[in-house]
């Protein structure tokens, strides 16, 4: 089993099956079962590397096309791709919108985001993007989708920089094919509903279930498009949204504590310890206070502000 690299400090992400329909198969309504997980893999994002553990499930109905083990995909990641959707979006914008060459894009991705990406990978992303726009015309893809007779649609969007276009990719979980991609200025529910309709029109088979994170525009688009179809949500992303409000309050707590501690004379002047006996005497406690406020937290375990408060309480005892 692969081991999480030491340079990935973010909490490990796990993918789970989460649906309003329960632990049942969307096409045939038979029970699902957990098969295994992949042990984890590295995913490079604009905000830093992640370690993502993907769980695989299967339908207990041997006649169902979902009987073979299938993965639940983590939001904004692409199957078998090292770089996340936000990295793809930025690369595509640099190439198609700003007309930069592959080498310059590689340099900018490192300078701006510290994302290491090769020239050949950038070339592959750009070619893949162009191909996806035409892929529905490919006879093999069309045949695969029509043979299945239904689409289990996965859709996800990434906007690497605020106020810039976002990249949306719609793919079929049954065949693994990308069905549609769009680089759009905005993605209201009406726009996404139009993309769902476009997929059905181009491939001539119905969308029978949707897998996505719980963005409001996606939820509204699916309800408007066809409210009766199952809509499966990513559990991690759902919990992350719940934690956002608490995290904003916690951020203010940490800023207040950090600002207060840094104003302490023994902390502010600790660098004078070599030339001042008083600051030399209090240097150990000053370093301990400095460490106490240098918290990063751990998602779903402890917020950095709360951790900072607990550290200072411990020192005060």
N, C-alpha and C positions, 0 to 999 in steps of 0.2 A: 504494500500500500504506500502511496506517495506521502511524504511528510511535509508539513507546512514550513516554508523557508523562514529563517530567522529575520529576514529583512521586511517581512510583511507584519506590521504591527496592528492592523485593523482586525477586529473580531471576525472569526470564521463565519462565513455565510452558508446557511443550509437551505436547500430547496425542499418544499413540502407540497403535498396535494391539499388544496383548500378550495372547497366549492360549496355553494349554497345547497347543492343537490346531495351533499353528503359524500361518503367514500364509495361512489358508484361510477361506473363507466358512462360517459356522456352518450355514446352511440347506442348502446344496448341496455343500459341501466343495470347491468350485472355488478356484483361487488368487485372492488379492486383489491389488490394485495400489494404489499411492499416487497420488492425483490432484493435490492441491494443498493449500495451507493458507490460512487467511483473513487472514494477516498480523498478527493479534493484535487483541484487544479488551480494554477495561477491565472488571474485575469488582470490585465493592465487597464486602468481607468484614468481619466483626467485627474482625479483626486488622489491617485496613488494605487498601488497594487492590492488586490484582494485574493483571499483563498476561499474558493467556492466549492462546497461539497454538494454534489448533485445526487438526489435520490431517484431511483428508478421504480416504476410501478407497472403492473400488468392487469389486464382484465381476466377474471376467472373463467369467462366464457371462451372455450377453445375455438369457437366459430367466429369470434369477433376479431376484427382487424387490429384491435389494440391488445390482443392476447400476448404478443411479443413485448418484452420489457421496453418501456419508453421513459424518457427523462422528464422531470419537471424543471423548467429552465429558470435560472435566476434573472430578474429584471435587467434589461440593458446588456445582457451578454448574448453572444452568438455561439451556436453549437460548434464545437471543435475549433473555435477561433480564440486566439490569445488576447486580442484587444477588444475592449468593450465597445458598445454602440456609441458612447460619447466620443471616443477616440476616432471611430469611423466617421462620425458626423463632422468633426473638425478637419480631418484629412480631406474629406469630400468637398467641404466648403473652400478650403485652401486651393484645391485643384480646379474645381468646376466654376466657382464663383470668382476667385481672385487670380486664377490662371498661373499659379506658381508651379515650378517643376518639382519632381520627386525629391531631389537632393535638398532643395531649400525647405520643403515641407518637413523633411526629417530633422533638419537643424532647428526649425521653429518649434516643432513639437517638444524637443528637448529643452530649448531655451525658455519657452513659455510655460510648459507643464511638467518638465522632467520625465517625459514619456519617451522611452527608448524604442524606436521603431525603424526598421531598415528601409532602404529605398525600394527593395523588391517587394516588401510587404505593402508599402504605400501603392505601388503599381498594381498589386493584386487587388487591393481594396477598391481602387478607382475602376479597374476593369470589371470587378464583381458588381459594382454599383451600376455600371452601364449595361452589363448583361442582365441584371435583375429587371431592369425596365423593359427588356425585350423577351424575358424568359418565357412568358406565357405563350409566346409564338412558337417556342420550341416543341416539336412534335412529341418527344419523349416525355417532357414535363406534362404536357396536355394529356397524353395517354395515361400517365401514372395517376394523375388527379381524377380523370374520368373513370378509370378502372376502380378506384376506391369508391367512387359514387357519392362522396361526401367530403367535407373539409372540416378539420378541427383547427381553427385559426388561432395563431399566436400573433399578437401585435404589440409593438413597443416603440416608443419614441424617445429620442435623446436630444437635449438642447445643451451643448457643452458650454455656451456662453449666453448669458441673458440678453434678450432683445435681438438675437441672431436666429436664423432659420433652424428648425429642428428636423432631424432625419427620422422617418417612420418606415419600419419594415414589417410587412405582413407575410407570414410564412405558414405552411401547412405542416402540422405536427405528424400527420400520418405518413406523408411521403418525404418530409424533410426539405422540400423545395421552397425557395423564396418565391412568393407569388406576385408581390408588388412592393415597390419602394417609392417613397416620395420625400423630397426635400421641401418643406413648406414654411412659410412665414409664421403661420399660426395654425393651431389644430383644435378648433371648437368641435363640439360633438357633431354638428351638421357636416363638417368636413370629413370626419372619420366615418360617419354613416355612409357618405358618398363613396369612400374607399371600400367599405364592406360590399356595397352594391356593385362596385366596379369589379371586384374579385369574382363574385357570383356570375356576373354577366360575361366576363372573359372566359371563365372555365366551364360554365354551364352546369355546375353542380352546386347543391346547397351547402351553406355554412351551418353545421349542426351543433357546434359548441365553440366558445371563445375562451382563450387563456390570456390573461393580462395582469398587470398590477392594477391597483384599485384607483386609478386616476378618474376623477369625476367625469371628465369629458369622454373617456372610454365607456364608463358605465352607462352614461346617458345615450351614447351613440348606439350601444348594443340594445338598450331598451327600446329606442326609437326604431331601430332596424328590424328587430324581431324579438320581442320581449320574452317569448316562451323558450328560447334556446338557453341551455346551461352556460353560465359565465363563471369560470374558475379563476380565483384570485391567488396571487403569491402571498403566502403567510408572512414572510419576513417583511415585505414591502408594506403590508397592512399594519403590522406592529410598529414599523418605523414612522408611519404617519401619526399613529396614536402618540408616540413619544415626542413628536416635534414641539408641541405646546409646552410640555414639561421642560424640554431641553432649552427653550428660549428663556424660561424663568431661571433655570440653573445657570445659564451663561451669565446672567446679570449678577447672580450670587457669587460666582467665581471672580468676576471682574472687581466687585466690591471688596472681597477678601484679599485679593492679590494687591489691589491699590493700597489698602490699609497696611498690609504687612511690609510692602516696599517703602513705606514712609517711616517705619521704625528706624531710629538712628543707627542701631547696631547692624541693621541689614543694609541700609543705604550707604554706610561708611565701612563696611566690612573689608573693603580692599585696602584700608589704611591700617590693617592689623599689624603689619610689619613695622610700622613706625609709631604706633600708639598702643600703649599697654592696656588701656581700657577696652579698645576695640579688639585687641588680641585676646583678652579674657573672655569676651562674649562671642568670639568668632565661631566656635562650634555650634552655639545655639542659633546664630545668624544663618549658618549654612543649613541647619536643620529646618528653620523656618522657610528658607528659600526652596528647599526640596519639597516641603509640605504643600506649597502652592503650585508646584510644577506637575499638575495632574492632567491626565488625558482621558480618564474614565474608561469604561468598558460598556459598549451598547448592551442594554437589557440587563445589566448587572449593577452598575453604579454610574451616576452622572459625575463629570469632573468637578462641578461646584460642590456637590455633596461630599465627594471624596476629599476635596480640599478642606472642607469644614471639619470632617472627621479627623484628618491628619492634625489640624491645629488644636482640636480638642484633646487629642492624645498627648501632644507636646505640653499642653497646659496642665495636665494631671501631675 
